[in-house]
Amino acid sequence: MKRKRDSRHRKRRPTLKPAALQSITGIMAAHQLRIGASCTIQNVAAIRAQLLEALGQSAPVHIDASEVARIDSAGIQLFVAFALDCMEKNQAFAWSGRSVDFEAAVDMLGVRALLESPGISALPSGAAP
């Protein structure tokens, strides 16, 4: 007659340590980046630091620039450089929103095509990027 095993003697499955779990979830989750109301030469260094941190991740980057009310050529130049870095590193990024002021600056400087990611698109169909 076979003896039933007590549940206390079952082999336990290995558990992931927090660092391993973090590295696995970090790969799957997109890196969210929200740009505030101002994207000018005065605060472009802080935004650059956020973009560089996001670029170091293996996850896609989602940028929300829907709150931008003031942007100058330094701000646009920063995003163009970021987009080019993403292309070079095969890093996907998407815009989850861009304000009217952001769009006006993009059009004025003629860099719309440079700000589009070949990887993913987060804007709803029919919305202007």
N, CA, C and O atoms as a Tinker XYZ file with bonds, in Angstrom:
   516  protein
     1  N      0.823000   -1.159000    0.000000    73     2
     2  CA     0.000000    0.000000    0.000000    64     1     3
     3  C      0.885000    1.246000    0.000000    63     2     4     5
     4  O      1.828000    1.385000    0.780000    81     3
     5  N      0.517000    2.166000   -0.945000    73     3     6
     6  CA     1.300000    3.406000   -1.039000    64     5     7
     7  C      0.887000    4.365000    0.044000    63     6     8     9
     8  O     -0.284000    4.519000    0.391000    81     7
     9  N      1.880000    4.978000    0.538000    73     7    10
    10  CA     1.636000    5.945000    1.592000    64     9    11
    11  C      1.521000    7.346000    0.981000    63    10    12    13
    12  O      2.345000    7.740000    0.155000    81    11
    13  N      0.515000    8.073000    1.386000    73    11    14
    14  CA     0.322000    9.429000    0.895000    64    13    15
    15  C      1.386000   10.341000    1.470000    63    14    16    17
    16  O      1.741000   10.260000    2.646000    81    15
    17  N      1.883000   11.211000    0.606000    73    15    18
    18  CA     2.890000   12.175000    1.073000    64    17    19
    19  C      2.236000   13.307000    1.817000    63    18    20    21
    20  O      1.187000   13.815000    1.421000    81    19
    21  N      2.849000   13.680000    2.863000    73    19    22
    22  CA     2.386000   14.822000    3.630000    64    21    23
    23  C      2.743000   16.094000    2.846000    63    22    24    25
    24  O      3.840000   16.190000    2.295000    81    23
    25  N      1.843000   17.052000    2.794000    73    23    26
    26  CA     2.072000   18.271000    2.019000    64    25    27
    27  C      3.270000   19.059000    2.529000    63    26    28    29
    28  O      3.820000   19.879000    1.794000    81    27
    29  N      3.677000   18.834000    3.742000    73    27    30
    30  CA     4.839000   19.543000    4.279000    64    29    31
    31  C      6.134000   19.061000    3.661000    63    30    32    33
    32  O      7.149000   19.753000    3.737000    81    31
    33  N      6.118000   17.892000    3.052000    73    31    34
    34  CA     7.343000   17.321000    2.502000    64    33    35
    35  C      7.458000   17.513000    0.997000    63    34    36    37
    36  O      8.372000   16.970000    0.376000    81    35
    37  N      6.562000   18.265000    0.411000    73    35    38
    38  CA     6.657000   18.518000   -1.020000    64    37    39
    39  C      7.848000   19.418000   -1.303000    63    38    40    41
    40  O      8.254000   20.246000   -0.488000    81    39
    41  N      8.382000   19.216000   -2.485000    73    39    42
    42  CA     9.478000   20.094000   -2.884000    64    41    43
    43  C      8.921000   21.479000   -3.169000    63    42    44    45
    44  O      7.888000   21.631000   -3.821000    81    43
    45  N      9.598000   22.445000   -2.686000    73    43    46
    46  CA     9.163000   23.817000   -2.914000    64    45    47
    47  C      9.774000   24.333000   -4.201000    63    46    48    49
    48  O     10.920000   24.039000   -4.541000    81    47
    49  N      8.975000   25.106000   -4.897000    73    47    50
    50  CA     9.481000   25.730000   -6.110000    64    49    51
    51  C     10.417000   26.862000   -5.718000    63    50    52    53
    52  O     10.189000   27.552000   -4.724000    81    51
    53  N     11.460000   27.048000   -6.494000    73    51    54
    54  CA    12.364000   28.164000   -6.162000    64    53    55
    55  C     11.642000   29.497000   -6.329000    63    54    56    57
    56  O     10.868000   29.681000   -7.269000    81    55
    57  N     11.894000   30.391000   -5.439000    73    55    58
    58  CA    11.284000   31.717000   -5.528000    64    57    59
    59  C     12.318000   32.702000   -6.053000    63    58    60    61
    60  O     13.516000   32.569000   -5.807000    81    59
    61  N     11.825000   33.681000   -6.775000    73    59    62
    62  CA    12.723000   34.699000   -7.307000    64    61    63
    63  C     13.039000   35.718000   -6.230000    63    62    64    65
    64  O     12.163000   36.149000   -5.480000    81    63
    65  N     14.277000   36.087000   -6.170000    73    63    66
    66  CA    14.682000   37.145000   -5.258000    64    65    67
    67  C     14.244000   38.475000   -5.849000    63    66    68    69
    68  O     14.082000   38.572000   -7.066000    81    67
    69  N     14.047000   39.495000   -5.038000    73    67    70
    70  CA    13.554000   40.784000   -5.537000    64    69    71
    71  C     14.350000   41.338000   -6.715000    63    70    72    73
    72  O     13.748000   41.880000   -7.642000    81    71
    73  N     15.664000   41.226000   -6.717000    73    71    74
    74  CA    16.472000   41.769000   -7.813000    64    73    75
    75  C     16.159000   41.048000   -9.118000    63    74    76    77
    76  O     16.045000   41.682000  -10.167000    81    75
    77  N     16.019000   39.722000   -9.059000    73    75    78
    78  CA    15.704000   38.955000  -10.261000    64    77    79
    79  C     14.307000   39.292000  -10.752000    63    78    80    81
    80  O     14.083000   39.428000  -11.955000    81    79
    81  N     13.382000   39.426000   -9.838000    73    79    82
    82  CA    12.010000   39.766000  -10.209000    64    81    83
    83  C     11.959000   41.150000  -10.838000    63    82    84    85
    84  O     11.237000   41.369000  -11.811000    81    83
    85  N     12.715000   42.073000  -10.289000    73    83    86
    86  CA    12.741000   43.426000  -10.823000    64    85    87
    87  C     13.290000   43.428000  -12.245000    63    86    88    89
    88  O     12.769000   44.143000  -13.101000    81    87
    89  N     14.330000   42.643000  -12.512000    73    87    90
    90  CA    14.901000   42.648000  -13.853000    64    89    91
    91  C     13.944000   42.032000  -14.864000    63    90    92    93
    92  O     13.926000   42.439000  -16.025000    81    91
    93  N     13.152000   41.061000  -14.438000    73    91    94
    94  CA    12.190000   40.449000  -15.347000    64    93    95
    95  C     11.050000   41.418000  -15.636000    63    94    96    97
    96  O     10.682000   41.594000  -16.797000    81    95
    97  N     10.486000   42.045000  -14.621000    73    95    98
    98  CA     9.379000   42.964000  -14.843000    64    97    99
    99  C      9.841000   44.231000  -15.545000    63    98   100   101
   100  O      9.059000   44.844000  -16.271000    81    99
   101  N     11.075000   44.635000  -15.351000    73    99   102
   102  CA    11.596000   45.816000  -16.012000    64   101   103
   103  C     11.663000   45.650000  -17.517000    63   102   104   105
   104  O     11.529000   46.625000  -18.257000    81   103
   105  N     11.867000   44.432000  -17.973000    73   103   106
   106  CA    11.943000   44.168000  -19.401000    64   105   107
   107  C     10.567000   44.296000  -20.040000    63   106   108   109
   108  O     10.444000   44.776000  -21.167000    81   107
   109  N      9.545000   43.873000  -19.329000    73   107   110
   110  CA     8.203000   43.840000  -19.898000    64   109   111
   111  C      7.489000   45.186000  -19.836000    63   110   112   113
   112  O      6.741000   45.523000  -20.754000    81   111
   113  N      7.697000   45.944000  -18.801000    73   111   114
   114  CA     6.945000   47.180000  -18.591000    64   113   115
   115  C      7.558000   48.324000  -19.384000    63   114   116   117
   116  O      8.779000   48.430000  -19.500000    81   115
   117  N      6.708000   49.169000  -19.922000    73   115   118
   118  CA     7.180000   50.350000  -20.635000    64   117   119
   119  C      7.609000   51.407000  -19.633000    63   118   120   121
   120  O      7.053000   51.505000  -18.539000    81   119
   121  N      8.589000   52.187000  -20.013000    73   119   122
   122  CA     9.071000   53.276000  -19.167000    64   121   123
   123  C      8.233000   54.511000  -19.494000    63   122   124   125
   124  O      8.276000   55.007000  -20.620000    81   123
   125  N      7.477000   55.007000  -18.526000    73   123   126
   126  CA     6.607000   56.173000  -18.711000    64   125   127
   127  C      7.368000   57.445000  -18.358000    63   126   128   129
   128  O      8.021000   57.515000  -17.317000    81   127
   129  N      7.283000   58.448000  -19.223000    73   127   130
   130  CA     7.969000   59.711000  -18.980000    64   129   131
   131  C      6.998000   60.862000  -19.239000    63   130   132   133
   132  O      6.515000   61.022000  -20.360000    81   131
   133  N      6.713000   61.654000  -18.227000    73   131   134
   134  CA     5.803000   62.789000  -18.381000    64   133   135
   135  C      6.621000   64.079000  -18.399000    63   134   136   137
   136  O      7.415000   64.344000  -17.496000    81   135
   137  N      6.410000   64.866000  -19.438000    73   135   138
   138  CA     7.087000   66.158000  -19.566000    64   137   139
   139  C      6.147000   67.223000  -19.022000    63   138   140   141
   140  O      4.962000   67.237000  -19.355000    81   139
   141  N      6.660000   68.101000  -18.198000    73   139   142
   142  CA     5.842000   69.147000  -17.577000    64   141   143
   143  C      5.466000   70.258000  -18.533000    63   142   144   145
   144  O      5.599000   70.119000  -19.749000    81   143
   145  N      4.998000   71.356000  -17.978000    73   143   146
   146  CA     4.499000   72.477000  -18.771000    64   145   147
   147  C      5.600000   73.223000  -19.514000    63   146   148   149
   148  O      5.341000   73.841000  -20.546000    81   147
   149  N      6.818000   73.171000  -19.004000    73   147   150
   150  CA     7.909000   73.920000  -19.615000    64   149   151
   151  C      9.031000   72.991000  -20.076000    63   150   152   153
   152  O      9.519000   72.145000  -19.328000    81   151
   153  N      9.415000   73.181000  -21.319000    73   151   154
   154  CA    10.528000   72.413000  -21.883000    64   153   155
   155  C     11.428000   73.410000  -22.617000    63   154   156   157
   156  O     11.465000   73.463000  -23.847000    81   155
   157  N     12.149000   74.196000  -21.816000    73   155   158
   158  CA    13.003000   75.251000  -22.364000    64   157   159
   159  C     14.439000   75.022000  -21.917000    63   158   160   161
   160  O     14.735000   74.080000  -21.183000    81   159
   161  N     15.305000   75.883000  -22.364000    73   159   162
   162  CA    16.723000   75.734000  -22.042000    64   161   163
   163  C     16.976000   75.734000  -20.529000    63   162   164   165
   164  O     17.964000   75.168000  -20.063000    81   163
   165  N     16.080000   76.371000  -19.766000    73   163   166
   166  CA    16.247000   76.412000  -18.314000    64   165   167
   167  C     16.093000   75.035000  -17.666000    63   166   168   169
   168  O     16.743000   74.763000  -16.657000    81   167
   169  N     15.268000   74.179000  -18.207000    73   167   170
   170  CA    15.059000   72.869000  -17.575000    64   169   171
   171  C     15.360000   71.684000  -18.479000    63   170   172   173
   172  O     15.011000   70.549000  -18.155000    81   171
   173  N     16.000000   71.941000  -19.601000    73   171   174
   174  CA    16.294000   70.858000  -20.542000    64   173   175
   175  C     17.284000   69.841000  -19.951000    63   174   176   177
   176  O     17.245000   68.668000  -20.322000    81   175
   177  N     18.152000   70.262000  -19.057000    73   175   178
   178  CA    19.118000   69.331000  -18.453000    64   177   179
   179  C     18.407000   68.269000  -17.610000    63   178   180   181
   180  O     18.784000   67.098000  -17.637000    81   179
   181  N     17.396000   68.673000  -16.874000    73   179   182
   182  CA    16.644000   67.712000  -16.051000    64   181   183
   183  C     15.875000   66.723000  -16.924000    63   182   184   185
   184  O     15.820000   65.530000  -16.628000    81   183
   185  N     15.283000   67.236000  -18.002000    73   183   186
   186  CA    14.540000   66.357000  -18.915000    64   185   187
   187  C     15.511000   65.405000  -19.609000    63   186   188   189
   188  O     15.197000   64.232000  -19.814000    81   187
   189  N     16.689000   65.910000  -19.969000    73   187   190
   190  CA    17.715000   65.074000  -20.610000    64   189   191
   191  C     18.102000   63.905000  -19.710000    63   190   192   193
   192  O     18.267000   62.781000  -20.185000    81   191
   193  N     18.244000   64.165000  -18.419000    73   191   194
   194  CA    18.600000   63.100000  -17.473000    64   193   195
   195  C     17.522000   62.019000  -17.452000    63   194   196   197
   196  O     17.834000   60.829000  -17.407000    81   195
   197  N     16.259000   62.428000  -17.486000    73   195   198
   198  CA    15.153000   61.458000  -17.515000    64   197   199
   199  C     15.174000   60.646000  -18.807000    63   198   200   201
   200  O     14.963000   59.434000  -18.787000    81   199
   201  N     15.427000   61.317000  -19.925000    73   199   202
   202  CA    15.469000   60.623000  -21.215000    64   201   203
   203  C     16.628000   59.627000  -21.271000    63   202   204   205
   204  O     16.477000   58.521000  -21.789000    81   203
   205  N     17.780000   60.022000  -20.738000    73   203   206
   206  CA    18.931000   59.114000  -20.735000    64   205   207
   207  C     18.680000   57.890000  -19.866000    63   206   208   209
   208  O     19.078000   56.778000  -20.214000    81   207
   209  N     18.015000   58.102000  -18.731000    73   207   210
   210  CA    17.664000   56.976000  -17.866000    64   209   211
   211  C     16.713000   56.020000  -18.588000    63   210   212   213
   212  O     16.862000   54.800000  -18.513000    81   211
   213  N     15.742000   56.590000  -19.283000    73   211   214
   214  CA    14.787000   55.772000  -20.029000    64   213   215
   215  C     15.473000   55.034000  -21.171000    63   214   216   217
   216  O     15.121000   53.894000  -21.475000    81   215
   217  N     16.439000   55.670000  -21.796000    73   215   218
   218  CA    17.161000   55.056000  -22.909000    64   217   219
   219  C     17.983000   53.870000  -22.434000    63   218   220   221
   220  O     18.246000   52.948000  -23.206000    81   219
   221  N     18.391000   53.887000  -21.170000    73   219   222
   222  CA    19.159000   52.777000  -20.607000    64   221   223
   223  C     18.323000   51.548000  -20.309000    63   222   224   225
   224  O     18.873000   50.476000  -20.059000    81   223
   225  N     17.010000   51.680000  -20.331000    73   223   226
   226  CA    16.111000   50.558000  -20.078000    64   225   227
   227  C     15.916000   49.767000  -21.364000    63   226   228   229
   228  O     16.084000   50.300000  -22.462000    81   227
   229  N     15.564000   48.504000  -21.225000    73   227   230
   230  CA    15.292000   47.704000  -22.424000    64   229   231
   231  C     13.830000   47.796000  -22.842000    63   230   232   233
   232  O     13.466000   47.336000  -23.924000    81   231
   233  N     12.999000   48.380000  -22.006000    73   231   234
   234  CA    11.565000   48.501000  -22.299000    64   233   235
   235  C     11.312000   49.704000  -23.203000    63   234   236   237
   236  O     12.104000   50.647000  -23.228000    81   235
   237  N     10.208000   49.667000  -23.943000    73   235   238
   238  CA     9.846000   50.836000  -24.752000    64   237   239
   239  C      9.609000   52.053000  -23.861000    63   238   240   241
   240  O      9.248000   51.916000  -22.692000    81   239
   241  N      9.811000   53.226000  -24.414000    73   239   242
   242  CA     9.637000   54.471000  -23.679000    64   241   243
   243  C      8.370000   55.162000  -24.185000    63   242   244   245
   244  O      8.212000   55.359000  -25.390000    81   243
   245  N      7.473000   55.526000  -23.279000    73   243   246
   246  CA     6.260000   56.262000  -23.625000    64   245   247
   247  C      6.409000   57.675000  -23.078000    63   246   248   249
   248  O      6.575000   57.875000  -21.875000    81   247
   249  N      6.348000   58.650000  -23.979000    73   247   250
   250  CA     6.540000   60.052000  -23.598000    64   249   251
   251  C      5.213000   60.791000  -23.677000    63   250   252   253
   252  O      4.535000   60.764000  -24.703000    81   251
   253  N      4.854000   61.448000  -22.588000    73   251   254
   254  CA     3.642000   62.258000  -22.547000    64   253   255
   255  C      4.047000   63.727000  -22.505000    63   254   256   257
   256  O      4.503000   64.229000  -21.477000    81   255
   257  N      3.875000   64.404000  -23.629000    73   255   258
   258  CA     4.194000   65.828000  -23.720000    64   257   259
   259  C      2.918000   66.653000  -23.876000    63   258   260   261
   260  O      2.948000   67.752000  -24.430000    81   259
   261  N      1.811000   66.127000  -23.392000    73   259   262
   262  CA     0.518000   66.797000  -23.561000    64   261   263
   263  C      0.365000   68.036000  -22.685000    63   262   264   265
   264  O     -0.505000   68.866000  -22.946000    81   263
   265  N      1.195000   68.177000  -21.651000    73   263   266
   266  CA     1.106000   69.340000  -20.768000    64   265   267
   267  C      2.045000   70.476000  -21.160000    63   266   268   269
   268  O      2.019000   71.540000  -20.541000    81   267
   269  N      2.869000   70.262000  -22.176000    73   267   270
   270  CA     3.872000   71.262000  -22.561000    64   269   271
   271  C      3.170000   72.518000  -23.072000    63   270   272   273
   272  O      2.404000   72.471000  -24.034000    81   271
   273  N      3.447000   73.646000  -22.405000    73   271   274
   274  CA     2.883000   74.937000  -22.804000    64   273   275
   275  C      3.963000   75.862000  -23.346000    63   274   276   277
   276  O      3.683000   76.758000  -24.142000    81   275
   277  N      5.202000   75.637000  -22.907000    73   275   278
   278  CA     6.339000   76.441000  -23.378000    64   277   279
   279  C      7.440000   75.503000  -23.820000    63   278   280   281
   280  O      7.872000   74.636000  -23.060000    81   279
   281  N      7.898000   75.680000  -25.059000    73   279   282
   282  CA     8.997000   74.868000  -25.567000    64   281   283
   283  C      9.804000   75.729000  -26.527000    63   282   284   285
   284  O      9.247000   76.487000  -27.322000    81   283
   285  N     11.117000   75.602000  -26.443000    73   283   286
   286  CA    11.980000   76.360000  -27.338000    64   285   287
   287  C     12.795000   75.379000  -28.186000    63   286   288   289
   288  O     12.604000   74.165000  -28.114000    81   287
   289  N     13.697000   75.925000  -28.982000    73   287   290
   290  CA    14.476000   75.061000  -29.890000    64   289   291
   291  C     15.373000   74.096000  -29.123000    63   290   292   293
   292  O     15.654000   73.004000  -29.618000    81   291
   293  N     15.826000   74.466000  -27.936000    73   291   294
   294  CA    16.640000   73.546000  -27.129000    64   293   295
   295  C     15.815000   72.331000  -26.710000    63   294   296   297
   296  O     16.323000   71.210000  -26.693000    81   295
   297  N     14.550000   72.549000  -26.374000    73   295   298
   298  CA    13.671000   71.451000  -26.001000    64   297   299
   299  C     13.414000   70.519000  -27.170000    63   298   300   301
   300  O     13.470000   69.299000  -27.014000    81   299
   301  N     13.133000   71.079000  -28.338000    73   299   302
   302  CA    12.903000   70.255000  -29.531000    64   301   303
   303  C     14.184000   69.511000  -29.914000    63   302   304   305
   304  O     14.144000   68.334000  -30.272000    81   303
   305  N     15.314000   70.206000  -29.833000    73   303   306
   306  CA    16.601000   69.573000  -30.153000    64   305   307
   307  C     16.857000   68.367000  -29.256000    63   306   308   309
   308  O     17.392000   67.356000  -29.713000    81   307
   309  N     16.483000   68.464000  -28.001000    73   307   310
   310  CA    16.647000   67.362000  -27.062000    64   309   311
   311  C     15.851000   66.141000  -27.513000    63   310   312   313
   312  O     16.365000   65.022000  -27.494000    81   311
   313  N     14.605000   66.349000  -27.917000    73   311   314
   314  CA    13.774000   65.225000  -28.350000    64   313   315
   315  C     14.241000   64.639000  -29.684000    63   314   316   317
   316  O     14.142000   63.431000  -29.900000    81   315
   317  N     14.744000   65.482000  -30.568000    73   315   318
   318  CA    15.299000   64.976000  -31.830000    64   317   319
   319  C     16.527000   64.104000  -31.544000    63   318   320   321
   320  O     16.671000   63.027000  -32.124000    81   319
   321  N     17.408000   64.567000  -30.654000    73   319   322
   322  CA    18.588000   63.778000  -30.290000    64   321   323
   323  C     18.181000   62.454000  -29.647000    63   322   324   325
   324  O     18.783000   61.415000  -29.917000    81   323
   325  N     17.161000   62.497000  -28.798000    73   323   326
   326  CA    16.668000   61.282000  -28.162000    64   325   327
   327  C     16.132000   60.304000  -29.216000    63   326   328   329
   328  O     16.437000   59.112000  -29.175000    81   327
   329  N     15.338000   60.813000  -30.150000    73   327   330
   330  CA    14.778000   59.955000  -31.204000    64   329   331
   331  C     15.890000   59.322000  -32.041000    63   330   332   333
   332  O     15.807000   58.146000  -32.396000    81   331
   333  N     16.922000   60.091000  -32.353000    73   331   334
   334  CA    18.045000   59.552000  -33.126000    64   333   335
   335  C     18.813000   58.496000  -32.327000    63   334   336   337
   336  O     19.231000   57.480000  -32.882000    81   335
   337  N     18.999000   58.735000  -31.035000    73   335   338
   338  CA    19.643000   57.732000  -30.169000    64   337   339
   339  C     18.821000   56.449000  -30.133000    63   338   340   341
   340  O     19.372000   55.349000  -30.173000    81   339
   341  N     17.499000   56.595000  -30.056000    73   339   342
   342  CA    16.622000   55.420000  -30.042000    64   341   343
   343  C     16.761000   54.621000  -31.333000    63   342   344   345
   344  O     16.822000   53.392000  -31.305000    81   343
   345  N     16.811000   55.321000  -32.462000    73   343   346
   346  CA    16.981000   54.627000  -33.742000    64   345   347
   347  C     18.306000   53.882000  -33.787000    63   346   348   349
   348  O     18.378000   52.736000  -34.233000    81   347
   349  N     19.354000   54.552000  -33.316000    73   347   350
   350  CA    20.685000   53.950000  -33.325000    64   349   351
   351  C     20.752000   52.699000  -32.458000    63   350   352   353
   352  O     21.427000   51.730000  -32.807000    81   351
   353  N     20.049000   52.722000  -31.322000    73   351   354
   354  CA    20.085000   51.603000  -30.375000    64   353   355
   355  C     18.921000   50.632000  -30.560000    63   354   356   357
   356  O     18.758000   49.695000  -29.779000    81   355
   357  N     18.110000   50.860000  -31.600000    73   355   358
   358  CA    16.948000   50.025000  -31.869000    64   357   359
   359  C     15.999000   49.986000  -30.663000    63   358   360   361
   360  O     15.457000   48.935000  -30.321000    81   359
   361  N     15.811000   51.132000  -30.036000    73   359   362
   362  CA    14.955000   51.289000  -28.861000    64   361   363
   363  C     13.625000   51.888000  -29.299000    63   362   364   365
   364  O     13.597000   52.945000  -29.929000    81   363
   365  N     12.540000   51.229000  -28.975000    73   363   366
   366  CA    11.219000   51.733000  -29.343000    64   365   367
   367  C     10.779000   52.827000  -28.378000    63   366   368   369
   368  O     11.046000   52.757000  -27.178000    81   367
   369  N     10.097000   53.841000  -28.920000    73   367   370
   370  CA     9.478000   54.859000  -28.087000    64   369   371
   371  C      8.179000   55.286000  -28.750000    63   370   372   373
   372  O      7.983000   55.083000  -29.948000    81   371
   373  N      7.305000   55.871000  -27.966000    73   371   374
   374  CA     6.017000   56.328000  -28.491000    64   373   375
   375  C      5.586000   57.570000  -27.733000    63   374   376   377
   376  O      5.984000   57.800000  -26.591000    81   375
   377  N      4.774000   58.350000  -28.390000    73   375   378
   378  CA     4.191000   59.541000  -27.780000    64   377   379
   379  C      2.801000   59.176000  -27.291000    63   378   380   381
   380  O      1.977000   58.703000  -28.074000    81   379
   381  N      2.529000   59.384000  -26.025000    73   379   382
   382  CA     1.182000   59.154000  -25.522000    64   381   383
   383  C      0.367000   60.440000  -25.585000    63   382   384   385
   384  O     -0.827000   60.442000  -25.288000    81   383
   385  N      1.010000   61.520000  -25.967000    73   383   386
   386  CA     0.330000   62.800000  -26.153000    64   385   387
   387  C      1.333000   63.904000  -26.430000    63   386   388   389
   388  O      2.449000   63.890000  -25.911000    81   387
   389  N      0.923000   64.867000  -27.258000    73   387   390
   390  CA     1.748000   66.041000  -27.540000    64   389   391
   391  C      0.811000   67.245000  -27.608000    63   390   392   393
   392  O     -0.215000   67.215000  -28.289000    81   391
   393  N      1.181000   68.299000  -26.894000    73   391   394
   394  CA     0.329000   69.488000  -26.831000    64   393   395
   395  C      0.353000   70.254000  -28.159000    63   394   396   397
   396  O      1.189000   70.007000  -29.028000    81   395
   397  N     -0.578000   71.176000  -28.281000    73   395   398
   398  CA    -0.652000   72.028000  -29.463000    64   397   399
   399  C      0.625000   72.861000  -29.581000    63   398   400   401
   400  O      1.152000   73.038000  -30.680000    81   399
   401  N      1.118000   73.369000  -28.462000    73   399   402
   402  CA     2.354000   74.169000  -28.476000    64   401   403
   403  C      3.550000   73.323000  -28.897000    63   402   404   405
   404  O      4.420000   73.794000  -29.629000    81   403
   405  N      3.591000   72.080000  -28.437000    73   403   406
   406  CA     4.668000   71.165000  -28.836000    64   405   407
   407  C      4.604000   70.937000  -30.349000    63   406   408   409
   408  O      5.618000   71.010000  -31.042000    81   407
   409  N      3.400000   70.662000  -30.848000    73   407   410
   410  CA     3.209000   70.421000  -32.281000    64   409   411
   411  C      3.602000   71.639000  -33.118000    63   410   412   413
   412  O      4.205000   71.498000  -34.182000    81   411
   413  N      3.259000   72.829000  -32.635000    73   411   414
   414  CA     3.596000   74.061000  -33.365000    64   413   415
   415  C      5.110000   74.225000  -33.472000    63   414   416   417
   416  O      5.619000   74.608000  -34.526000    81   415
   417  N      5.823000   73.942000  -32.401000    73   415   418
   418  CA     7.288000   74.047000  -32.426000    64   417   419
   419  C      7.890000   73.012000  -33.366000    63   418   420   421
   420  O      8.830000   73.313000  -34.102000    81   419
   421  N      7.356000   71.797000  -33.346000    73   419   422
   422  CA     7.834000   70.730000  -34.238000    64   421   423
   423  C      7.657000   71.153000  -35.693000    63   422   424   425
   424  O      8.566000   70.996000  -36.508000    81   423
   425  N      6.477000   71.692000  -36.014000    73   423   426
   426  CA     6.213000   72.127000  -37.388000    64   425   427
   427  C      7.071000   73.321000  -37.787000    63   426   428   429
   428  O      7.563000   73.388000  -38.914000    81   427
   429  N      7.252000   74.270000  -36.857000    73   427   430
   430  CA     8.047000   75.452000  -37.155000    64   429   431
   431  C      9.494000   75.074000  -37.491000    63   430   432   433
   432  O     10.119000   75.671000  -38.368000    81   431
   433  N     10.010000   74.074000  -36.778000    73   431   434
   434  CA    11.401000   73.660000  -37.003000    64   433   435
   435  C     11.519000   72.565000  -38.064000    63   434   436   437
   436  O     12.630000   72.199000  -38.449000    81   435
   437  N     10.396000   72.042000  -38.535000    73   435   438
   438  CA    10.407000   71.055000  -39.616000    64   437   439
   439  C     11.027000   69.722000  -39.237000    63   438   440   441
   440  O     11.718000   69.111000  -40.053000    81   439
   441  N     10.792000   69.257000  -38.012000    73   439   442
   442  CA    11.425000   68.008000  -37.555000    64   441   443
   443  C     10.414000   66.901000  -37.245000    63   442   444   445
   444  O     10.736000   65.962000  -36.516000    81   443
   445  N      9.215000   66.996000  -37.780000    73   443   446
   446  CA     8.173000   66.008000  -37.480000    64   445   447
   447  C      8.628000   64.574000  -37.777000    63   446   448   449
   448  O      8.448000   63.685000  -36.945000    81   447
   449  N      9.204000   64.352000  -38.935000    73   447   450
   450  CA     9.624000   62.991000  -39.320000    64   449   451
   451  C     10.696000   62.446000  -38.384000    63   450   452   453
   452  O     10.760000   61.237000  -38.159000    81   451
   453  N     11.527000   63.308000  -37.844000    73   451   454
   454  CA    12.594000   62.853000  -36.950000    64   453   455
   455  C     12.071000   62.408000  -35.586000    63   454   456   457
   456  O     12.743000   61.666000  -34.870000    81   455
   457  N     10.876000   62.863000  -35.231000    73   455   458
   458  CA    10.333000   62.549000  -33.915000    64   457   459
   459  C      9.417000   61.326000  -33.911000    63   458   460   461
   460  O      8.791000   61.024000  -32.895000    81   459
   461  N      9.338000   60.638000  -35.019000    73   459   462
   462  CA     8.483000   59.455000  -35.086000    64   461   463
   463  C      9.325000   58.203000  -34.886000    63   462   464   465
   464  O     10.371000   58.035000  -35.513000    81   463
   465  N      8.856000   57.336000  -34.010000    73   463   466
   466  CA     9.558000   56.083000  -33.746000    64   465   467
   467  C      9.139000   55.044000  -34.776000    63   466   468   469
   468  O      7.951000   54.882000  -35.055000    81   467
   469  N     10.113000   54.345000  -35.336000    73   467   470
   470  CA     9.760000   53.277000  -36.266000    64   469   471
   471  C      9.205000   52.053000  -35.544000    63   470   472   473
   472  O      8.693000   51.137000  -36.188000    81   471
   473  N      9.302000   52.026000  -34.206000    73   471   474
   474  CA     8.903000   50.853000  -33.444000    64   473   475
   475  C      7.443000   50.763000  -33.120000    63   474   476   477
   476  O      6.744000   49.909000  -33.665000    81   475
   477  N      6.952000   51.623000  -32.243000    73   475   478
   478  CA     5.575000   51.503000  -31.761000    64   477   479
   479  C      4.874000   52.840000  -31.850000    63   478   480   481
   480  O      5.514000   53.887000  -31.949000    81   479
   481  N      3.569000   52.797000  -31.815000    73   479   482
   482  CA     2.774000   54.021000  -31.835000    64   481   483
   483  C      1.729000   53.936000  -30.737000    63   482   484   485
   484  O      0.978000   52.962000  -30.675000    81   483
   485  N      1.667000   54.937000  -29.870000    73   483   486
   486  CA     0.720000   54.927000  -28.771000    64   485   487
   487  C     -0.430000   55.900000  -28.982000    63   486   488   489
   488  O     -1.403000   55.879000  -28.229000    81   487
   489  N     -0.330000   56.754000  -30.002000    73   487   490
   490  CA    -1.405000   57.693000  -30.246000    64   489   491
   491  C     -2.575000   56.976000  -30.891000    63   490   492   493
   492  O     -2.368000   56.100000  -31.731000    81   491
   493  N     -3.787000   57.321000  -30.524000    73   491   494
   494  CA    -4.946000   56.687000  -31.165000    64   493   495
   495  C     -4.994000   57.020000  -32.643000    63   494   496   497
   496  O     -4.537000   58.087000  -33.052000    81   495
   497  N     -5.533000   56.134000  -33.438000    73   495   498
   498  CA    -5.600000   56.380000  -34.879000    64   497   499
   499  C     -6.455000   57.611000  -35.136000    63   498   500   501
   500  O     -7.489000   57.820000  -34.502000    81   499
   501  N     -5.997000   58.412000  -36.073000    73   499   502
   502  CA    -6.700000   59.644000  -36.388000    64   501   503
   503  C     -6.180000   60.842000  -35.621000    63   502   504   505
   504  O     -6.481000   61.977000  -35.989000    81   503
   505  N     -5.400000   60.623000  -34.555000    73   503   506
   506  CA    -4.840000   61.743000  -33.786000    64   505   507
   507  C     -3.537000   62.178000  -34.422000    63   506   508   509
   508  O     -2.766000   61.346000  -34.901000    81   507
   509  N     -3.294000   63.446000  -34.430000    73   507   510
   510  CA    -2.049000   63.963000  -35.000000    64   509   511
   511  C     -0.900000   63.660000  -34.066000    63   510   512   513
   512  O     -1.004000   63.919000  -32.867000    81   511
   513  N      0.202000   63.114000  -34.580000    73   511   514
   514  CA     1.360000   62.818000  -33.710000    64   513   515
   515  C      2.068000   64.073000  -33.280000    63   514   516
   516  O      3.058000   64.005000  -32.551000    81   515
